[in-house]
Amino acid sequence: MAKTGMTKMISTHSDGFLREVVFSPLRSAVLFQDIQIKSLQRYCCQDSKHGQAILGIDATFNLGDFYVTVTTFRHPQLRRKGTKVSPVFMGPVIIHMQRRF
């Protein structure tokens, strides 16, 4: 079976930022890097000696014909010098065709 352009892109980038593309019932794409998932697991899903981070989900920015849902968390091991506040890190991103997915 011949690979389409999209199939080739997904198969060659399975360890990159684009991880999954779903065509049915609604088109969507999931984007993340391994380090983002490892950090989420470490700081949001289990107790850490540095504290537990809260996963933020900012559902849905309208981007033309698409919607983008972004996840974020604060990295509890890092602190800004002046404010002592942990910086916000980006987690996985979902691009989808409808506001709800």
C-alpha positions in Angstrom: 0.0 0.0 0.0 1.4 3.4 -1.0 2.0 5.9 1.7 0.2 9.3 1.4 2.0 12.5 2.2 0.4 12.7 5.6 1.2 9.0 6.4 4.8 9.6 5.5 5.0 12.7 7.6 3.6 10.9 10.7 5.7 7.8 10.3 8.9 9.8 9.9 8.1 12.1 12.8 6.9 9.6 15.4 9.6 10.7 17.8 9.3 14.4 17.0 6.6 16.9 18.0 3.7 15.6 15.8 2.6 12.4 17.5 -0.9 11.5 16.3 -3.3 12.6 13.5 -6.9 11.4 13.6 -9.0 11.8 10.5 -12.3 10.3 11.7 -14.8 11.2 13.1 -13.2 14.6 13.5 -9.8 15.7 12.3 -7.3 16.4 15.1 -3.6 16.3 15.8 -1.7 15.8 19.1 1.7 17.4 19.4 4.3 16.9 22.1 7.9 15.9 22.8 8.9 13.1 25.1 10.4 15.5 27.6 7.0 17.2 28.0 5.3 13.9 28.9 8.1 12.9 31.3 7.9 16.3 33.0 4.1 16.1 33.3 4.4 12.6 34.8 7.1 13.7 37.2 5.5 17.0 38.4 1.7 16.6 37.8 1.0 12.9 38.3 3.0 12.0 41.4 4.3 13.6 44.6 7.7 15.1 44.1 10.1 16.3 46.7 9.9 19.7 44.9 6.1 19.8 45.1 3.3 18.8 42.8 2.3 21.0 39.8 -1.2 21.6 38.6 -1.9 20.8 34.9 -3.6 23.7 33.2 -5.8 23.1 30.2 -6.5 26.2 28.2 -9.3 25.0 25.9 -9.5 26.4 22.9 -8.0 29.2 20.9 -9.6 29.7 17.5 -7.0 29.6 14.8 -8.8 30.1 11.5 -10.6 26.9 10.7 -9.0 25.1 13.6 -9.0 25.2 17.4 -6.0 24.7 19.6 -6.0 23.4 23.1 -2.8 24.0 25.1 -1.7 22.3 28.3 0.7 24.1 30.8 2.2 23.4 34.2 4.7 25.2 36.5 8.1 23.6 36.8 8.5 23.2 40.6 12.3 22.7 40.5 12.9 26.1 38.9 12.3 29.5 40.5 12.7 33.1 39.2 15.3 35.0 41.2 13.2 38.1 42.0 9.7 36.6 42.5 10.6 33.0 43.5 7.7 31.8 41.2 8.1 28.8 39.1 8.0 29.4 35.3 5.2 28.0 33.2 6.1 25.2 30.8 4.0 24.1 27.8 2.7 20.5 27.7 1.0 18.7 24.9 -1.0 20.6 22.3 -4.1 19.4 20.5 -5.3 20.9 17.2 -8.9 20.0 16.3 -11.7 21.0 14.0 -14.5 21.7 16.4 -14.5 23.7 19.7 -15.3 20.4 21.5 -13.4 17.2 20.8 
